[in-house]
Amino acid sequence: MGGYTVIADVGSSLLKLLREQLAPDPVPRPDMIGVASPVDKGDLALTLYLYSVRENGEARRNELLPQGGVLRYPPLAVDLHYLLTAHSSADLHTRILDEHRILGRAMQVLYDNSVLRSPYLEGTLAENEEELRITSENLSTEQLAQLWHFGDTPYKLSLAYRVGPVLLESNRVKPGARVLERKFTLRDKGG
Protein backbone atom coordinates (compact mmCIF):
# COMPACT_ATOMS: atom_id res chain seq x y z
CA MET A 1 0.00 0.00 0.00
CA GLY A 2 1.34 3.38 -0.85
CA GLY A 3 0.62 7.06 -0.90
CA TYR A 4 -0.12 9.15 -3.94
CA THR A 5 3.21 8.12 -5.54
CA VAL A 6 2.19 4.46 -5.83
CA ILE A 7 1.13 4.75 -9.49
CA ALA A 8 4.53 6.24 -10.39
CA ASP A 9 6.19 3.55 -8.23
CA VAL A 10 4.50 0.84 -10.31
CA GLY A 11 5.77 2.43 -13.52
CA SER A 12 9.29 2.66 -12.07
CA SER A 13 9.13 -0.98 -10.96
CA LEU A 14 8.09 -2.16 -14.42
CA LEU A 15 10.84 -0.06 -16.00
CA LYS A 16 13.43 -1.56 -13.66
CA LEU A 17 12.34 -5.09 -14.60
CA LEU A 18 12.21 -4.45 -18.34
CA ARG A 19 15.50 -2.51 -18.43
CA GLU A 20 17.34 -5.19 -16.51
CA GLN A 21 15.93 -8.07 -18.55
CA LEU A 22 15.84 -6.60 -22.10
CA ALA A 23 19.21 -4.85 -22.25
CA PRO A 24 21.60 -5.40 -23.95
CA ASP A 25 19.66 -7.92 -26.04
CA PRO A 26 17.34 -7.17 -27.80
CA VAL A 27 17.49 -3.50 -26.65
CA PRO A 28 21.07 -2.14 -26.79
CA ARG A 29 20.84 0.16 -23.73
CA PRO A 30 18.51 0.27 -20.69
CA ASP A 31 17.77 3.98 -21.25
CA MET A 32 16.11 3.04 -24.55
CA ILE A 33 13.17 1.65 -22.52
CA GLY A 34 10.95 4.31 -21.02
CA VAL A 35 7.54 5.56 -19.97
CA ALA A 36 6.09 7.45 -22.93
CA SER A 37 3.19 7.59 -25.32
CA PRO A 38 3.86 5.41 -28.36
CA VAL A 39 3.82 8.52 -30.55
CA ASP A 40 6.12 10.55 -28.26
CA LYS A 41 8.74 7.82 -28.29
CA GLY A 42 11.81 9.92 -29.06
CA ASP A 43 14.71 7.48 -29.37
CA LEU A 44 13.10 4.79 -27.19
CA ALA A 45 13.04 1.19 -28.43
CA LEU A 46 10.23 0.16 -26.04
CA THR A 47 7.57 2.44 -24.58
CA LEU A 48 5.45 1.69 -21.53
CA TYR A 49 2.27 3.77 -21.63
CA LEU A 50 -0.34 3.89 -18.85
CA TYR A 51 -3.62 4.21 -20.72
CA SER A 52 -6.16 3.51 -17.96
CA VAL A 53 -6.60 3.33 -14.19
CA ARG A 54 -9.69 1.46 -13.00
CA GLU A 55 -10.99 0.55 -9.57
CA ASN A 56 -10.65 -3.14 -8.73
CA GLY A 57 -13.91 -4.09 -7.04
CA GLU A 58 -12.72 -7.61 -6.20
CA ALA A 59 -9.81 -6.29 -4.13
CA ARG A 60 -11.90 -3.59 -2.45
CA ARG A 61 -11.55 -3.44 1.32
CA ASN A 62 -14.22 -2.08 3.61
CA GLU A 63 -12.78 -2.35 7.10
CA LEU A 64 -11.18 0.57 8.89
CA LEU A 65 -7.53 -0.06 9.79
CA PRO A 66 -6.28 0.72 13.32
CA GLN A 67 -3.23 2.98 13.22
CA GLY A 68 -1.78 4.82 16.20
CA GLY A 69 -4.99 5.60 18.10
CA VAL A 70 -7.08 6.38 15.00
CA LEU A 71 -8.87 4.30 12.42
CA ARG A 72 -7.70 4.82 8.82
CA TYR A 73 -10.17 4.37 5.99
CA PRO A 74 -9.35 1.43 3.71
CA PRO A 75 -7.16 1.93 0.64
CA LEU A 76 -8.50 2.33 -2.87
CA ALA A 77 -7.69 -0.78 -4.93
CA VAL A 78 -6.99 -0.04 -8.60
CA ASP A 79 -5.70 -1.86 -11.66
CA LEU A 80 -3.29 -0.09 -13.99
CA HIS A 81 -3.54 -0.83 -17.72
CA TYR A 82 -0.45 -0.41 -19.89
CA LEU A 83 0.41 -0.54 -23.60
CA LEU A 84 3.87 -1.75 -24.56
CA THR A 85 5.00 -0.73 -28.01
CA ALA A 86 8.32 -1.54 -29.70
CA HIS A 87 10.09 0.96 -31.95
CA SER A 88 13.05 0.23 -34.20
CA SER A 89 15.14 2.70 -36.12
CA ALA A 90 16.58 -0.04 -38.36
CA ASP A 91 16.10 0.07 -42.10
CA LEU A 92 12.79 -0.95 -43.59
CA HIS A 93 13.93 -4.54 -44.29
CA THR A 94 14.60 -5.43 -40.63
CA ARG A 95 12.56 -2.88 -38.65
CA ILE A 96 9.46 -5.03 -38.12
CA LEU A 97 11.49 -8.12 -37.19
CA ASP A 98 13.45 -6.05 -34.63
CA GLU A 99 10.18 -4.84 -33.12
CA HIS A 100 8.84 -8.41 -32.99
CA ARG A 101 11.98 -9.54 -31.14
CA ILE A 102 11.60 -6.74 -28.60
CA LEU A 103 7.91 -7.53 -28.04
CA GLY A 104 8.63 -11.25 -27.81
CA ARG A 105 11.27 -10.71 -25.14
CA ALA A 106 9.03 -8.28 -23.24
CA MET A 107 6.21 -10.86 -23.26
CA GLN A 108 8.61 -13.51 -21.99
CA VAL A 109 9.88 -11.28 -19.17
CA LEU A 110 6.39 -10.23 -18.03
CA TYR A 111 5.16 -13.84 -18.17
CA ASP A 112 8.15 -15.09 -16.14
CA ASN A 113 7.59 -12.28 -13.60
CA SER A 114 3.78 -12.40 -13.47
CA VAL A 115 4.06 -11.73 -9.72
CA LEU A 116 6.47 -8.84 -9.37
CA ARG A 117 8.40 -8.84 -6.10
CA SER A 118 11.59 -7.48 -4.63
CA PRO A 119 14.22 -6.59 -5.93
CA TYR A 120 12.23 -4.98 -8.76
CA LEU A 121 9.85 -2.99 -6.55
CA GLU A 122 10.52 0.73 -6.25
CA GLY A 123 9.47 3.48 -3.82
CA THR A 124 6.59 2.74 -1.43
CA LEU A 125 6.11 -0.69 -3.01
CA ALA A 126 9.61 -1.70 -1.88
CA GLU A 127 9.10 -0.19 1.58
CA ASN A 128 5.93 -2.22 2.14
CA GLU A 129 7.19 -5.37 0.39
CA GLU A 130 4.17 -5.42 -1.91
CA GLU A 131 3.51 -7.89 -4.69
CA LEU A 132 2.08 -6.89 -8.06
CA ARG A 133 0.28 -9.22 -10.45
CA ILE A 134 1.01 -8.68 -14.14
CA THR A 135 -1.58 -10.10 -16.52
CA SER A 136 -1.77 -9.99 -20.28
CA GLU A 137 -5.01 -8.38 -21.46
CA ASN A 138 -6.89 -10.38 -24.06
CA LEU A 139 -7.98 -7.48 -26.22
CA SER A 140 -9.14 -7.93 -29.78
CA THR A 141 -7.44 -6.09 -32.63
CA GLU A 142 -10.43 -3.75 -32.75
CA GLN A 143 -10.15 -2.97 -29.03
CA LEU A 144 -6.43 -2.28 -29.38
CA ALA A 145 -7.10 -0.05 -32.37
CA GLN A 146 -9.67 1.89 -30.30
CA LEU A 147 -7.02 2.47 -27.62
CA TRP A 148 -4.77 3.86 -30.30
CA HIS A 149 -6.16 7.41 -30.39
CA PHE A 150 -3.03 9.31 -31.25
CA GLY A 151 -4.19 11.64 -34.02
CA ASP A 152 -3.27 10.52 -37.51
CA THR A 153 -0.55 8.09 -36.36
CA PRO A 154 -1.33 4.64 -37.78
CA TYR A 155 -1.83 1.72 -35.41
CA LYS A 156 1.32 -0.12 -34.42
CA LEU A 157 1.41 -3.58 -32.88
CA SER A 158 1.22 -3.19 -29.09
CA LEU A 159 0.79 -5.43 -26.08
CA ALA A 160 -1.74 -4.66 -23.36
CA TYR A 161 -1.11 -5.60 -19.71
CA ARG A 162 -2.97 -5.13 -16.42
CA VAL A 163 -0.99 -4.60 -13.21
CA GLY A 164 -2.70 -4.81 -9.85
CA PRO A 165 -4.31 -4.61 -7.54
CA VAL A 166 -2.44 -1.50 -6.51
CA LEU A 167 -3.47 -0.13 -3.12
CA LEU A 168 -3.61 3.65 -2.81
CA GLU A 169 -3.85 4.50 0.89
CA SER A 170 -6.47 6.88 2.16
CA ASN A 171 -5.61 10.01 4.14
CA ARG A 172 -8.99 9.96 5.90
CA VAL A 173 -8.99 8.90 9.53
CA LYS A 174 -11.64 8.50 12.17
CA PRO A 175 -10.98 8.92 15.88
CA GLY A 176 -10.85 5.57 17.56
CA ALA A 177 -10.43 5.68 21.32
CA ARG A 178 -8.87 2.60 22.84
CA VAL A 179 -10.84 0.50 25.29
CA LEU A 180 -9.23 1.07 28.66
CA GLU A 181 -11.62 -0.82 30.94
CA ARG A 182 -14.57 -3.15 30.71
CA LYS A 183 -17.57 -3.22 32.97
CA PHE A 184 -19.66 -6.35 33.35
CA THR A 185 -22.93 -6.67 35.22
CA LEU A 186 -24.00 -10.14 36.27
CA ARG A 187 -27.57 -10.89 37.16
CA ASP A 188 -28.95 -13.89 38.91
CA LYS A 189 -31.38 -15.82 36.67
CA GLY A 190 -33.10 -17.51 39.54
CA GLY A 191 -36.01 -16.25 41.53
C-alpha positions as CSV (number, residue, x, y, z in Angstrom):
1,M,0.0,0.0,0.0
2,G,1.3,3.4,-0.8
3,G,0.6,7.1,-0.9
4,Y,-0.1,9.2,-3.9
5,T,3.2,8.1,-5.5
6,V,2.2,4.5,-5.8
7,I,1.1,4.8,-9.5
8,A,4.5,6.2,-10.4
9,D,6.2,3.6,-8.2
10,V,4.5,0.8,-10.3
11,G,5.8,2.4,-13.5
12,S,9.3,2.7,-12.1
13,S,9.1,-1.0,-11.0
14,L,8.1,-2.2,-14.4
15,L,10.8,-0.1,-16.0
16,K,13.4,-1.6,-13.7
17,L,12.3,-5.1,-14.6
18,L,12.2,-4.4,-18.3
19,R,15.5,-2.5,-18.4
20,E,17.3,-5.2,-16.5
21,Q,15.9,-8.1,-18.6
22,L,15.8,-6.6,-22.1
23,A,19.2,-4.9,-22.2
24,P,21.6,-5.4,-24.0
25,D,19.7,-7.9,-26.0
26,P,17.3,-7.2,-27.8
27,V,17.5,-3.5,-26.7
28,P,21.1,-2.1,-26.8
29,R,20.8,0.2,-23.7
30,P,18.5,0.3,-20.7
31,D,17.8,4.0,-21.3
32,M,16.1,3.0,-24.5
33,I,13.2,1.6,-22.5
34,G,10.9,4.3,-21.0
35,V,7.5,5.6,-20.0
36,A,6.1,7.5,-22.9
37,S,3.2,7.6,-25.3
38,P,3.9,5.4,-28.4
39,V,3.8,8.5,-30.5
40,D,6.1,10.6,-28.3
41,K,8.7,7.8,-28.3
42,G,11.8,9.9,-29.1
43,D,14.7,7.5,-29.4
44,L,13.1,4.8,-27.2
45,A,13.0,1.2,-28.4
46,L,10.2,0.2,-26.0
47,T,7.6,2.4,-24.6
48,L,5.4,1.7,-21.5
49,Y,2.3,3.8,-21.6
50,L,-0.3,3.9,-18.9
51,Y,-3.6,4.2,-20.7
52,S,-6.2,3.5,-18.0
53,V,-6.6,3.3,-14.2
54,R,-9.7,1.5,-13.0
55,E,-11.0,0.5,-9.6
56,N,-10.6,-3.1,-8.7
57,G,-13.9,-4.1,-7.0
58,E,-12.7,-7.6,-6.2
59,A,-9.8,-6.3,-4.1
60,R,-11.9,-3.6,-2.5
61,R,-11.5,-3.4,1.3
62,N,-14.2,-2.1,3.6
63,E,-12.8,-2.4,7.1
64,L,-11.2,0.6,8.9
65,L,-7.5,-0.1,9.8
66,P,-6.3,0.7,13.3
67,Q,-3.2,3.0,13.2
68,G,-1.8,4.8,16.2
69,G,-5.0,5.6,18.1
70,V,-7.1,6.4,15.0
71,L,-8.9,4.3,12.4
72,R,-7.7,4.8,8.8
73,Y,-10.2,4.4,6.0
74,P,-9.3,1.4,3.7
75,P,-7.2,1.9,0.6
76,L,-8.5,2.3,-2.9
77,A,-7.7,-0.8,-4.9
78,V,-7.0,0.0,-8.6
79,D,-5.7,-1.9,-11.7
80,L,-3.3,-0.1,-14.0
81,H,-3.5,-0.8,-17.7
82,Y,-0.5,-0.4,-19.9
83,L,0.4,-0.5,-23.6
84,L,3.9,-1.7,-24.6
85,T,5.0,-0.7,-28.0
86,A,8.3,-1.5,-29.7
87,H,10.1,1.0,-31.9
88,S,13.0,0.2,-34.2
89,S,15.1,2.7,-36.1
90,A,16.6,0.0,-38.4
91,D,16.1,0.1,-42.1
92,L,12.8,-1.0,-43.6
93,H,13.9,-4.5,-44.3
94,T,14.6,-5.4,-40.6
95,R,12.6,-2.9,-38.7
96,I,9.5,-5.0,-38.1
97,L,11.5,-8.1,-37.2
98,D,13.4,-6.1,-34.6
99,E,10.2,-4.8,-33.1
100,H,8.8,-8.4,-33.0
101,R,12.0,-9.5,-31.1
102,I,11.6,-6.7,-28.6
103,L,7.9,-7.5,-28.0
104,G,8.6,-11.3,-27.8
105,R,11.3,-10.7,-25.1
106,A,9.0,-8.3,-23.2
107,M,6.2,-10.9,-23.3
108,Q,8.6,-13.5,-22.0
109,V,9.9,-11.3,-19.2
110,L,6.4,-10.2,-18.0
111,Y,5.2,-13.8,-18.2
112,D,8.1,-15.1,-16.1
113,N,7.6,-12.3,-13.6
114,S,3.8,-12.4,-13.5
115,V,4.1,-11.7,-9.7
116,L,6.5,-8.8,-9.4
117,R,8.4,-8.8,-6.1
118,S,11.6,-7.5,-4.6
119,P,14.2,-6.6,-5.9
120,Y,12.2,-5.0,-8.8
121,L,9.9,-3.0,-6.6
122,E,10.5,0.7,-6.3
123,G,9.5,3.5,-3.8
124,T,6.6,2.7,-1.4
125,L,6.1,-0.7,-3.0
126,A,9.6,-1.7,-1.9
127,E,9.1,-0.2,1.6
128,N,5.9,-2.2,2.1
129,E,7.2,-5.4,0.4
130,E,4.2,-5.4,-1.9
131,E,3.5,-7.9,-4.7
132,L,2.1,-6.9,-8.1
133,R,0.3,-9.2,-10.5
134,I,1.0,-8.7,-14.1
135,T,-1.6,-10.1,-16.5
136,S,-1.8,-10.0,-20.3
137,E,-5.0,-8.4,-21.5
138,N,-6.9,-10.4,-24.1
139,L,-8.0,-7.5,-26.2
140,S,-9.1,-7.9,-29.8
141,T,-7.4,-6.1,-32.6
142,E,-10.4,-3.8,-32.7
143,Q,-10.2,-3.0,-29.0
144,L,-6.4,-2.3,-29.4
145,A,-7.1,-0.1,-32.4
146,Q,-9.7,1.9,-30.3
147,L,-7.0,2.5,-27.6
148,W,-4.8,3.9,-30.3
149,H,-6.2,7.4,-30.4
150,F,-3.0,9.3,-31.3
151,G,-4.2,11.6,-34.0
152,D,-3.3,10.5,-37.5
153,T,-0.6,8.1,-36.4
154,P,-1.3,4.6,-37.8
155,Y,-1.8,1.7,-35.4
156,K,1.3,-0.1,-34.4
157,L,1.4,-3.6,-32.9
158,S,1.2,-3.2,-29.1
159,L,0.8,-5.4,-26.1
160,A,-1.7,-4.7,-23.4
161,Y,-1.1,-5.6,-19.7
162,R,-3.0,-5.1,-16.4
163,V,-1.0,-4.6,-13.2
164,G,-2.7,-4.8,-9.9
165,P,-4.3,-4.6,-7.5
166,V,-2.4,-1.5,-6.5
167,L,-3.5,-0.1,-3.1
168,L,-3.6,3.7,-2.8
169,E,-3.8,4.5,0.9
170,S,-6.5,6.9,2.2
171,N,-5.6,10.0,4.1
172,R,-9.0,10.0,5.9
173,V,-9.0,8.9,9.5
174,K,-11.6,8.5,12.2
175,P,-11.0,8.9,15.9
176,G,-10.9,5.6,17.6
177,A,-10.4,5.7,21.3
178,R,-8.9,2.6,22.8
179,V,-10.8,0.5,25.3
180,L,-9.2,1.1,28.7
181,E,-11.6,-0.8,30.9
182,R,-14.6,-3.1,30.7
183,K,-17.6,-3.2,33.0
184,F,-19.7,-6.3,33.4
185,T,-22.9,-6.7,35.2
186,L,-24.0,-10.1,36.3
187,R,-27.6,-10.9,37.2
188,D,-28.9,-13.9,38.9
189,K,-31.4,-15.8,36.7
190,G,-33.1,-17.5,39.5
191,G,-36.0,-16.2,41.5
